[in-house]
Structures are given as C-alpha cells and as structure tokens.
Amino acid sequence: MSLGKATVHARKQKSLAKCHAMHHAHHAQSHLVGEGRTRGSSPMQTPVLVLNASYEPINICGARRALVLVLKGVARTEEEQGAVLHAAQVRMPMPSVIRLLEYRRIPHQTRALSRKNILLRDRNTCQYCGIVLTSGELTLDHVLPRSRGGQSTWENLVACCHSCNRRKGNQLLHELKEMKLMREPHPFTLHTSRHIMRMIGSADANWRKYLYY
C-alpha cells in the first residue's frame, strides 16, 4: 500500500471510529470508566460548562451533548472530568469544560419560557417560604392568578411549594397578611445565567477559573 493510500485509509478508519464513538455517546452508559463525578442522574448527564470561542461562559449542557459537539469538531475539550468513554478504538476523556471553535453571538435573552427555566431562575426555591426542593416537589404559581387575568409570563410565574400554592389559591398578595415574594420575578438574563453557572460549578475547580474573574 502506497503512503498516500495508507494516509487515506487511516483517515477513513479514524472517521469511522469517531462515528462509532458518537453513536456510543448517544446511547452507551457502560463504556464509562474512571473517576468521573456523578452530579447528574447519570455520568452522561453530568453538567459541562460551555465556553464561547472567546472563553466567555455561555451555557451548560450534559456530558453526552458535549461529547457529540467535540466529536463533530464544533468544540474542543478544555478541561476533563476524570471519566473516560471507550468506544470503537476511540478513547475519549469525558469533558468538564468545552469551548466552541467558532464564535457565537449570544442574544441577551435566549431562554424559552418553560417550567424548567422558571425553576432554574428561582434556584428550586419556593418564592414565598424560601424552602429549597427538588423539581418534582415544586409547582409554578401565577402571582396574579389566571382567574384574575394573570398571564403565563416571566414576570408572573414563580417557583412555589405545594403548601404555599394551596395557601395562596386565587388570592392576591396584598390580600394575604403573612405571604410575600422573596424577590420580584424577572426574565432570564445573562446575569441570571452566569449566577446559575457559578452556583452549579462552585465546587468544581475546572469551572471556577472561567466563571470567577
């Protein structure tokens, strides 16, 4: 085999191996070995910090999504978390921080209005009593009840425990003597996103160097 043909063959083999690795990144859990953290429900859902090409922190994604971005050549791994994915002749360290290779312009408001994002904004904290609960133990409350014309907006939805939700019912806050909001609800902003990134990455030295300047 000539040198040129050997090079082409090697590239094809590498490309094929990457395709297999991407498949396993989507579906496999048992290929993970090492000392990776399990902050999420599974190692493949471990939070990964996403940086823009300028090293500006812009998002958080799951480890599976981060691996796919790296394998596609969209991003590169800046920091590793410890675990390793073995698949089809490819040994991929699981990323803790990735950086996009091309700069992305990020709009000021990129978060969709959803239950998940309301809970993220409110840090899984009931906005009336201050108790911190899991997502499944919280509901959403319309500050101005829907029965009184309240809309489902960033400014009118807050995380709420079921006890406070029942207590408030269809009443307005000024009609209740001992019930008030901890903070005024606002849309998801870049400042909110950064705060959440800092909160999730507070125990991770790999994240802190990008989140605390």
C-alpha positions in Angstrom: 0.0 0.0 0.0 1.4 3.4 -1.0 1.9 6.2 1.5 -0.9 8.2 0.0 -3.4 5.3 0.1 -2.3 4.4 3.7 -3.0 8.0 4.8 -6.5 8.0 3.2 -7.2 4.6 4.8 -6.1 5.8 8.2 -8.3 8.9 7.9 -11.3 6.7 6.9 -10.6 4.4 9.9 -10.4 7.4 12.2 -13.6 8.9 10.8 -15.4 5.6 11.2 -14.2 5.2 14.7 -15.5 8.7 15.5 -18.9 7.8 14.1 -19.0 4.8 16.3 -17.9 6.9 19.3 -20.7 9.4 18.6 -23.2 6.5 18.5 -22.0 5.3 21.8 -22.0 8.9 23.2 -25.7 9.0 22.4 -26.6 5.5 23.8 -24.0 3.8 25.9 -23.5 4.2 29.7 -21.4 1.0 30.4 -18.4 2.3 28.4 -17.6 4.9 31.1 -14.7 4.1 33.3 -12.6 6.1 35.7 -13.3 8.5 38.5 -15.9 10.8 36.9 -18.3 12.7 39.1 -21.9 11.9 39.1 -23.5 15.3 39.7 -26.4 14.4 37.5 -28.7 11.3 37.3 -26.0 9.5 35.2 -22.4 10.2 34.2 -23.5 11.1 30.6 -25.8 13.8 32.1 -23.1 15.4 34.2 -23.1 19.2 33.7 -20.5 20.5 31.3 -19.6 24.2 31.1 -19.8 25.6 27.5 -17.5 28.5 26.6 -17.7 30.7 23.5 -14.6 30.8 21.3 -13.6 33.9 23.3 -13.6 31.8 26.5 -16.8 33.5 27.7 -19.1 31.1 29.6 -22.4 30.9 27.7 -24.2 27.7 28.7 -24.3 24.4 30.5 -25.1 21.1 28.7 -25.0 17.4 29.5 -21.8 15.4 29.1 -23.4 13.4 26.2 -24.2 16.6 24.3 -20.7 17.9 25.0 -19.1 14.7 23.6 -21.1 15.0 20.4 -20.0 18.6 19.9 -16.4 17.6 20.4 -16.6 14.6 18.0 -18.3 16.8 15.4 -15.4 19.2 15.5 -17.7 22.0 16.8 -16.0 22.3 20.1 -12.8 21.2 21.9 -12.3 19.9 25.4 -10.6 22.5 27.7 -11.0 20.6 31.0 -11.6 16.9 31.7 -13.7 15.5 34.5 -11.9 12.2 35.1 -14.1 9.5 33.4 -13.3 8.1 30.0 -15.5 6.8 27.2 -14.2 3.8 25.4 -15.8 3.0 22.0 -14.7 1.6 18.7 -10.9 2.2 19.1 -11.5 5.7 20.4 -10.6 6.7 23.9 -12.4 9.9 24.8 -11.9 11.7 28.1 -15.2 13.0 29.4 -15.2 16.8 29.3 -15.9 19.1 32.2 -15.4 22.3 30.2 -15.7 22.6 26.4 -15.0 25.6 24.1 -16.7 26.3 20.8 -14.3 26.7 17.9 -16.3 29.4 16.2 -17.6 32.5 18.0 -21.4 32.5 18.5 -23.2 35.7 19.0 -25.5 35.1 22.0 -28.7 37.2 22.2 -29.4 38.8 25.6 -32.5 36.6 26.1 -32.1 33.1 24.8 -34.1 31.1 27.3 -37.5 29.8 26.4 -40.3 30.4 29.0 -40.7 26.9 30.5 -41.3 25.2 33.9 -37.7 24.0 33.8 -36.3 27.5 33.2 -38.5 29.1 35.8 -37.2 26.6 38.4 -33.7 27.3 37.3 -34.1 31.0 37.6 -35.6 30.6 41.1 -33.0 28.1 42.0 -35.6 25.4 43.0 -36.6 27.7 45.9 -40.2 28.4 46.8 -40.5 32.2 46.3 -42.9 32.5 49.2 -41.4 30.5 52.1 -37.9 30.1 50.9 -37.7 26.3 51.1 -35.4 24.5 48.6 -37.0 21.4 47.0 -36.4 19.1 44.1 -38.1 19.9 40.7 -40.7 17.2 41.3 -41.7 18.7 44.6 -42.3 22.2 43.2 -45.0 23.7 41.1 -45.4 27.1 39.4 -47.6 29.8 40.8 -49.2 32.7 38.9 -48.5 35.8 41.2 -51.6 37.4 39.6 -53.9 34.3 39.4 -55.1 33.3 36.0 -58.7 33.6 37.3 -58.0 37.3 37.7 -56.4 37.8 34.3 -52.8 36.8 35.1 -50.7 35.7 32.2 -48.1 33.0 31.9 -45.0 35.3 31.7 -41.6 35.5 33.2 -42.8 38.4 35.4 -45.9 36.5 36.7 -44.6 32.9 37.2 -42.6 31.8 40.2 -41.4 28.5 41.7 -43.7 27.5 44.6 -44.1 24.6 47.0 -47.4 22.9 47.1 -48.2 24.1 50.6 -47.8 27.8 49.6 -49.6 27.2 46.4 -52.7 25.9 48.2 -52.5 28.6 50.8 -52.4 31.4 48.2 -55.1 29.9 46.0 -56.8 32.6 43.9 -55.9 35.5 46.2 -53.7 38.5 45.5 -50.7 39.0 47.7 -52.0 42.2 49.3 -55.0 40.2 50.4 -52.7 37.9 52.4 -51.2 39.1 55.7 -48.1 36.9 56.0 -47.3 36.0 52.4 -45.0 37.9 50.1 -42.5 37.3 47.4 -38.8 36.8 48.3 -37.9 38.7 45.1 -39.6 40.2 42.1 -39.7 37.7 39.2 -37.8 38.8 36.0 -37.0 37.3 32.7 -33.9 35.1 32.3 -30.9 37.4 31.7 -27.2 36.9 31.1 -26.7 37.8 34.7 -29.1 35.1 35.8 -27.4 32.5 33.6 -24.0 33.4 35.0 -25.2 33.2 38.5 -26.6 29.7 37.9 -23.3 28.6 36.2 -21.4 29.8 39.3 -23.9 28.0 41.6 -23.6 24.7 39.7 -19.8 25.0 39.3 -18.9 26.3 42.7 -17.4 23.0 43.8 -15.5 22.4 40.5 -12.1 24.0 40.2 -12.2 23.4 36.5 -15.2 25.7 36.2 -14.1 28.4 38.7 -11.2 29.7 36.5 -13.7 30.6 33.8 -16.6 31.8 36.0 -14.7 34.0 38.5 -12.5 36.6 37.0 
